[in-house]
Amino acid sequence: MKDYRNIQAWQRSHKLALLLYKITDKFPAKENYGLTSQIRRAAVSVPTNIAEGCGRTTETELTRFMDISLGSLNEIEYLLLLSMELGYIEKEVYQNLSKEVIEIRKMLTAFVKTVRKSNRQ
């Protein structure tokens, strides 16, 4: 069992979730049950699954939840692209958010590789 708050990918994904909540507050009201909701669910899924995985007792379970977080990051990346193309966020905002998603994905991927490697030894 690990303390998720010490994992840098959790820290960054938590900040991203907070930021995406603020950004989606400015989306049109017609998107409340569509794009806004979908982005928020995916954004919350990343740190939530990291936290849940850290509460599991085996490395296999931990990595399974990290894989779910990675899937949610991919979902966020696409939803941000869609938001930009619909004109809900500026291109520069999209680019900055996309870079952050990529960085979090790299951190999480490295963490999973480390866990899997230590599990094989």
Contacts in CASP RR format, 6 or more apart in sequence:
PFRMAT RR
TARGET T0000
AUTHOR 0000-0000-0000
METHOD contacts of the structure
MODEL  1
MKDYRNIQAWQRSHKLALLLYKITDKFPAKENYGLTSQIRRAAVSVPTNI
AEGCGRTTETELTRFMDISLGSLNEIEYLLLLSMELGYIEKEVYQNLSKE
VIEIRKMLTAFVKTVRKSNRQ
1 54 0 8 1.000
1 55 0 8 1.000
1 56 0 8 1.000
1 57 0 8 1.000
2 54 0 8 1.000
2 55 0 8 1.000
2 62 0 8 1.000
3 54 0 8 1.000
4 10 0 8 1.000
4 47 0 8 1.000
4 50 0 8 1.000
4 51 0 8 1.000
4 53 0 8 1.000
4 54 0 8 1.000
4 55 0 8 1.000
5 11 0 8 1.000
7 50 0 8 1.000
7 54 0 8 1.000
7 111 0 8 1.000
8 107 0 8 1.000
9 50 0 8 1.000
9 69 0 8 1.000
9 104 0 8 1.000
9 107 0 8 1.000
9 108 0 8 1.000
9 111 0 8 1.000
10 47 0 8 1.000
10 50 0 8 1.000
10 51 0 8 1.000
10 54 0 8 1.000
12 100 0 8 1.000
12 103 0 8 1.000
12 104 0 8 1.000
12 107 0 8 1.000
13 43 0 8 1.000
13 46 0 8 1.000
13 47 0 8 1.000
13 50 0 8 1.000
13 69 0 8 1.000
13 73 0 8 1.000
13 104 0 8 1.000
13 108 0 8 1.000
14 47 0 8 1.000
16 43 0 8 1.000
16 46 0 8 1.000
16 76 0 8 1.000
16 97 0 8 1.000
16 100 0 8 1.000
16 101 0 8 1.000
16 104 0 8 1.000
17 40 0 8 1.000
17 43 0 8 1.000
17 44 0 8 1.000
17 46 0 8 1.000
17 47 0 8 1.000
19 97 0 8 1.000
20 39 0 8 1.000
20 40 0 8 1.000
20 43 0 8 1.000
20 76 0 8 1.000
20 97 0 8 1.000
21 40 0 8 1.000
21 43 0 8 1.000
23 89 0 8 1.000
23 93 0 8 1.000
23 97 0 8 1.000
24 31 0 8 1.000
24 35 0 8 1.000
24 36 0 8 1.000
24 39 0 8 1.000
24 40 0 8 1.000
26 88 0 8 1.000
27 35 0 8 1.000
27 36 0 8 1.000
27 83 0 8 1.000
27 88 0 8 1.000
28 88 0 8 1.000
31 88 0 8 1.000
35 79 0 8 1.000
35 82 0 8 1.000
35 83 0 8 1.000
35 86 0 8 1.000
35 88 0 8 1.000
38 75 0 8 1.000
38 79 0 8 1.000
39 76 0 8 1.000
39 79 0 8 1.000
39 80 0 8 1.000
39 83 0 8 1.000
42 72 0 8 1.000
42 75 0 8 1.000
42 76 0 8 1.000
42 79 0 8 1.000
43 72 0 8 1.000
43 76 0 8 1.000
45 68 0 8 1.000
45 69 0 8 1.000
45 72 0 8 1.000
45 75 0 8 1.000
46 69 0 8 1.000
46 72 0 8 1.000
46 73 0 8 1.000
46 76 0 8 1.000
46 104 0 8 1.000
47 69 0 8 1.000
49 65 0 8 1.000
49 66 0 8 1.000
49 68 0 8 1.000
49 69 0 8 1.000
49 72 0 8 1.000
50 65 0 8 1.000
50 66 0 8 1.000
50 69 0 8 1.000
50 108 0 8 1.000
52 65 0 8 1.000
53 61 0 8 1.000
53 62 0 8 1.000
53 64 0 8 1.000
53 65 0 8 1.000
53 66 0 8 1.000
54 62 0 8 1.000
55 62 0 8 1.000
56 62 0 8 1.000
56 65 0 8 1.000
59 115 0 8 1.000
59 116 0 8 1.000
59 118 0 8 1.000
59 119 0 8 1.000
60 119 0 8 1.000
62 115 0 8 1.000
63 112 0 8 1.000
63 115 0 8 1.000
63 116 0 8 1.000
63 119 0 8 1.000
66 108 0 8 1.000
66 111 0 8 1.000
66 112 0 8 1.000
66 115 0 8 1.000
67 112 0 8 1.000
69 108 0 8 1.000
70 105 0 8 1.000
70 108 0 8 1.000
70 109 0 8 1.000
70 112 0 8 1.000
73 101 0 8 1.000
73 104 0 8 1.000
73 105 0 8 1.000
73 108 0 8 1.000
74 105 0 8 1.000
76 101 0 8 1.000
77 98 0 8 1.000
77 101 0 8 1.000
77 102 0 8 1.000
80 89 0 8 1.000
80 94 0 8 1.000
80 97 0 8 1.000
80 98 0 8 1.000
80 101 0 8 1.000
81 94 0 8 1.000
81 98 0 8 1.000
83 89 0 8 1.000
83 94 0 8 1.000
84 90 0 8 1.000
84 91 0 8 1.000
84 93 0 8 1.000
84 94 0 8 1.000
89 97 0 8 1.000
END
